[in-house]
Amino acid sequence: MTVVFYEDKNFQGRSYECSSDCADMSSYLSRCHSCRVERGCFMVYDRTNFMGNQYFLRRGEYSDNMSIMGMSDCIRSCRMIPMHRGSYRMKIYERENFGGQSHELMDDCDNVMERFRMSNCMSCQVMDGHWLMYEQPNYRGRMMYMKPGEYKNFMNMGNMRVMSMKRIMDSNY
């Protein structure tokens, strides 16, 4: 898994090749206007230490971050998403700290409200697989990457209400 970040648009200027997590890219590049994912999938963040707005990158070329992601030159950290071969399973909860109505998912959900009659999704437990959680129905708006683990309060993770979720599958690689 490899991604190459470039200081200028159209893969010009200084570059930094990354094949693992990088919590702070500022020591390698002063800015980042384009990138090329050669293998694998990555989440990029507009703040250091995997904080701030997140954007999912799959194999491909991103010649102008501003037009693709609206990020300008703000990629400050990146996280490699390991390939997952197996089942996908997550339990979502209406309220923080695993409270309220709950439902188990094994596939994508384009609209939590329509599918489960839940007005909110505020916490989850990811048992299997890697997932993208979206702020709006139909996989739109801000997103958050979820690996297996417990997430007690989405509001503490970016002040976000989750309305749709999608599995990160091998086809993304």
N, C-alpha and C positions, 0 to 999 in steps of 0.2 A: 504494500500500500504506500503510495507516494503522491504527494502534492507539491507543486512548485509555485511559490508566490513571487510576484514581480512588482517592483516599485512603480512602474509606469504601465499605462494601458497597452494593449496588444503585445504583451509578453516582452516588454522592453525594460531596460535598466537593470539595476542589481537584482539578483534573485536569491531565493532561499529555498532549498529542497528539504522537505520534511516527511519522515516516514513513521512518526510516532506523535504523541501528545506534545504540545509546546505551549506552556502557560504564559509566556511573554515573548513575542516576536520582535520587540523594539530593539533588542541588541543585534538583530540580524538585518532588519529593514526599517527605514524611517517612515515609510508609508507602504501601502499595498493597493495597487489599482487593477491588477489582473492576476489570474492564477490558472493553473492547468492541473487537473486531477488525472494522473497517469494510471493509477490503479487504486481501487477501493472507494470508500466513502469517508467523508470528514464533516464535522460540524465546525464552523468558524464563528468566532465571537467578536463583537466590537469593543470588548474590554479585556484586559489581562485576566489571568486566572479563571478562564472559562466562564466569565460573567457577561452580563448585558444581553443584547439581542443576539439570537442564534440564527444561523443559516445553514442549511443542508447542502452539501456539494457531493455529487456523484461523479463518476468518470466523465470527463469532458473538458472543454475549454471555456473559460470565463474571461473574455478579452477586456471587459469594462465592468468592474464591480458595481459602479453606480447604476448602470442600466439594468443589470441583472438583479441585484439585491438591494439597491438603494443605500449601500454602505459607504460610498465615497472611498476614502483611503483608510477606513477604520477597522480593518481586520487586525486584531491585537493578540489573539490566541487561537489555537485549533486543537481539536480532539479527533483522533482516529476512531472510527466505528468498526469494531471487529466484525468479521463475517459470521453470521449465525446460520447454522444448518440444523433445523429441528422445528419443534412446535413453537407457537407464540401464544402466550397466555398472560392476561392482565386483569386485575379486578379494580374497577373504578368506583369511587364513592362520591355521593352528593355533597358531603360536607368535609371539612378538614378533619384530620386525626381519624380517618376511616369511619366517619359517622354518616348517619342517614341511609338512604336507599343505596344499594350496591348492585353491580352487575359484573359478570365475568365476560371477558372478550377473548376471542381466539382469532379474530379477523379485523379488518379495517372497519371503522365506523365514521361515516361522513357527516352524521348529525346526531349528537347525543340526545338532544331534546326530542327529535322525532322518533328515534329508535327506542329510547328507554323512558321517555316522558320525564326526563331529569332536567330541571332548569339550571343546574350547576353541576360541575364535576370539579371538586376541590382537592381530592387526594387520590392516590392509587398505590397499588402493589403490583410491581412487574415481576412475574414469576419466570417467564421464558421469553427470550427474544429482545430485540431492540425496537423502540417505538419513537415516532414523532407525534407530539401533541400540538394541536393548533388552536389558536384563540377564536377562530370563527368556523362555522360549518363549511363543509366541502373543502377541507384542507387549505384554508386561507388564513392570512394574518400572521402574526408572530408565531413562532414555534419553539418548542422545547424538546430536547433529546432525553429519552428515558432508557436507561439500561436496567437490568434486573436489580431490584431493591425496593425500598419503601419510601414513598414521597408523601409526607404528612400534610403539607400545606402548599399548594401552588402559588398562593399569594406571596409567600416568602421567597419564592423562586423566580420572581420577575413580575409580580403583581399581575397575574394572568388567570383568566377564567378559561378552561378548556372546553371546546365545543365539538372537536373532531379529533380522531387519532388514526394513524397509519403505521403499519408494520414496515420496518426497513428490511427488505427481502434481498435475496441473492441477485434478483434481476436488477437491483439498483447498482450493482457493482459492474 
